């Protein structure tokens, strides 16, 4: 038998064998087989093997090997390498600590079960190897391929096999159940496991299998069958491939059923030498878990895509068949109904009506004459014909007014165009047009009918009618599908917007800190770049980086402090971090020394960067907003918009959000879904009813005290301080009695500021101690005493923009609390303010068809308000009419726009009756002098505001001061140019005017 051979020199050889020497392998009857020849590990054992080997082998030889064929089995080589997978639990697995402490002593020597098989000289099987096969011979080939080959060299080695038998005898004498060879198991190598059946619980079993896995039963489950050897004693063995990811092997033996040998419930294990240890395997395991999930997700997505494609094809086919069947049914019904109607069809009816000409076809112009005398319309001053065709199959298709005949006042006539697809013309007479008529002449409930001549045969007509119905059904279905596609596009646009927003957020602090790559992914290594010159650590000789994960709660704790090095760009320092697979947030601070000193912890808020792609998600928080406004049901200003949009944005992040609101008698309940009574509770001596409903998808609880303090017809202006203080107390009492345990209580402005101190002084001691209070200032102009007190008690305080936070930082109510005060820029809800998905505008549009969309909106706005059509600009103003909003500049802008031949639409109202009356007088004056160019709508009208934003060319926002301002954001969302006064965050750094207003601005 010729075989390629390149063994390492055995350790007992004193020198290298002669070069370029050829030998022949002599087959030996005994307990050895071909396995030893190819295994690198056998050279570590000081065995003298009685074997002579010789072979000439070059790198050009084909990759195939000759294996001896035994009597009772297929050729045996290396065990197949299992597929990588995840195995976390085994039925008979015991505590790892018990296994490690009490496992049997496992001795090792070099041998193989193959060596016990009788080898017949000359009986050879040629096996070609398939690299995808999992057979043991294939695994042997893979191992052979790994052996180093030196062309032109061969060796002569003699093997003494007696030591193997001695090893088996020695283990038998000691009573060892198990030993493995080689003694030092290495990763990416093959070992052989021996079991003495007579010492085990399987002593009477005819078949023995090994079940195991690697690394504490967490990696690559395997099951292999053991073969009986010819060694002294009842030894059975099998070969196992040890993957490169292994640092230990865990296994038990069983009979293929329920009889196990598991080392007295401690299992067997063998340490593995390699590149992997328990710590590195943990990272590897988490990464493999992520890859496996991504692979499964990708496979599932592809299956779903194919299934969806197939489903759509099947649905399309089924829908077409259903439409065809429905068209057939509808056509038959129409045919039957039309046959009944044609019994009453005439060319004229005595002295009641007649048609000129009396024979006509579809599409012809005819004159219908009607005699009103002795009929229901005898005394009517107006007579109209309301007509259709084919038994009213398409509804009302003919509407014309009749005029009296010059010859006879009782006869009236109207000119009518006969519908092109008519067989029978149907009509009635009435005393007015549709929706306004009160009296009808319908021929005693039989209507009037006239036969229409038709050159088409009846059968052909009904075939065409069925096809027409089928096409109509198809159009209706396609319209529904278009609505569905639109919804999908809206969702896609929303996802893209979120992605852009996240990128902007990650870059927002680049002057201080950012990461490379910008998006941090679980399992990756990222660089954190930090510019201390813009922080409290400016000028420090050293900067240390301190990091953990999952908001400092990761089970591995904080990482060791890391001294930051120069990033190479002159200004930033750098540190690298390995992000674990179970991270969803990276948290870090900076310090001047390894042991601390001065910290840059972002004013006590720390630095946090979201981690993507991890196997864990951030646990949801329960957030409760307590507020007195909420759009669109109880909105006065921007506070109502922010409460709604912020709540929706936080809910989209996966958190649980509730809103508590007073139940005003002026609530717009048409926008509340599922509004119903929930419960009652008592606060002091007042009974409070609790109502519940959904607003913009948010859970809202409405509190209605029976003392009627919120039944005053408005939101503000009626003893507000006492009413809102009671509301805040009632909201906390409701949460307590309901058993809620919120994580965050969020109160807004002076009106719900009492929540901060009522909670800290009373309710946090009665079961809600986990809650933290956030107080947001929307406008510092009102309720100063309440704001100052809330700032003292709140855990964190915010306002609606960075600029406004700087403007008010010196205020006496704010300055003592700057350490917990931050400006967070407001935003608009892209779902509510979305011109592509806005039910209040006539044409949906994006940047691709903005001209078409805005033109249609402008035309609809002009028609609704009675303004004339013109090519001149249309200026919109949507605001509360208060001094803060610049009412003098608003008046100036209106007059200046009219002087320039522009048009103006104003929507808004004033809480101050004096200002409201002033604008009422202005409206009366301007509507009289410029009626076709201006409309002042002095009220709150949400649908109209959407139409103004879409239809206007410019939106004027002349606020004297503005904490943030959402109007200009909405304007740009709808493609209108905002014209603003330079104040605070509102100026938009370029869309500004320094004094007065101008009717145009450049972007």
PyMOL commands that set and color helices and strands:
alter all, ss='L'
color gray80, all
select helices_A, chain A and resi 35-38+40-44+96-102+113-116+136-146+162-174+197-199+278-342+458-507+532-534+638-652+669-671+720-738+749-752+754-761+763-765+784-793+802-808+815-820+850-865+887-899+913-929+942-951+967-973+984-987
alter helices_A, ss='H'
color red, helices_A
select strands_A, chain A and resi 64-68+107-108+124-128+178-181+185-186+189-196+209-214+219-225+227-228+235-242+248-254+260-261+268-273+348-349+353-356+365-371+383-389+398-404+411-417+424-430+440-441+448-451+513-516+520-521+525-530+544-549+562-563+565-566+573-578+585-593+596-600+607-612+622-626+656-662+673-683+686-695+698-705+744-748+772-777+796-799+821-823+874-878+903-907+934-937+954-957+977-980
alter strands_A, ss='S'
color yellow, strands_A
deselect
rebuild
show_as cartoon
